[in-house]
Amino acid sequence: MEEHKTGKVFSTKKYLPVNLIYYETYISKSDAFNREKTLKNYGSGLAKLKMRLKDTLQGGRAG
């Protein structure tokens, strides 16, 4: 995460500052790769994730 915050990662450099609001963990590297591929390549996967985080993304607080 530190590399992202300090602008050392090309893909997030232009979006500084970055804040971690959500993460997923996987035991299997292939499962993690497939999930990332789904989020990046298929709009519906990313749209569903954005709906789950709607309040957070709008600056609100869940609770």
C-alpha positions in Angstrom: 0.0 0.0 0.0 2.9 2.3 0.7 4.0 2.2 -2.9 0.6 3.3 -4.0 0.5 6.2 -1.5 3.9 7.5 -2.6 3.2 7.4 -6.3 5.5 4.5 -7.1 2.8 2.4 -8.8 2.1 3.5 -12.4 -1.5 2.4 -12.4 -2.5 4.5 -9.3 0.0 7.3 -9.6 -2.4 9.7 -11.4 -5.1 9.2 -8.7 -3.1 10.4 -5.7 -3.9 10.5 -2.9 -5.4 7.0 -2.6 -7.3 5.6 0.3 -7.9 1.9 0.8 -11.7 1.4 1.3 -12.1 -2.2 0.4 -10.0 -5.3 -0.2 -10.5 -9.0 -0.9 -8.1 -11.8 0.0 -7.7 -15.1 -1.7 -5.6 -18.2 -0.7 -5.3 -19.2 -4.3 -3.3 -16.9 -6.6 -5.4 -18.1 -9.6 -8.6 -17.2 -7.8 -7.3 -13.7 -7.1 -6.2 -13.3 -10.7 -9.6 -14.4 -12.0 -11.4 -12.0 -9.7 -9.2 -9.1 -10.8 -9.7 -10.1 -14.4 -13.5 -10.1 -13.9 -13.5 -6.6 -12.3 -11.3 -5.2 -15.0 -12.8 -6.7 -18.1 -16.5 -7.1 -17.3 -18.5 -4.0 -16.4 -21.1 -5.9 -14.5 -18.5 -7.2 -11.9 -17.2 -3.7 -11.3 -20.8 -2.2 -11.3 -21.8 -4.8 -8.6 -18.8 -3.9 -6.4 -19.6 -0.2 -6.8 -23.2 -0.8 -5.7 -22.0 -2.7 -2.6 -19.8 0.3 -1.7 -22.3 3.0 -2.8 -22.4 4.9 0.6 -18.6 4.7 1.0 -17.9 6.0 -2.5 -20.3 8.9 -1.9 -18.5 9.9 1.3 -21.2 8.5 3.6 -20.8 6.2 6.4 -22.5 2.9 6.7 -23.9 2.0 10.0 
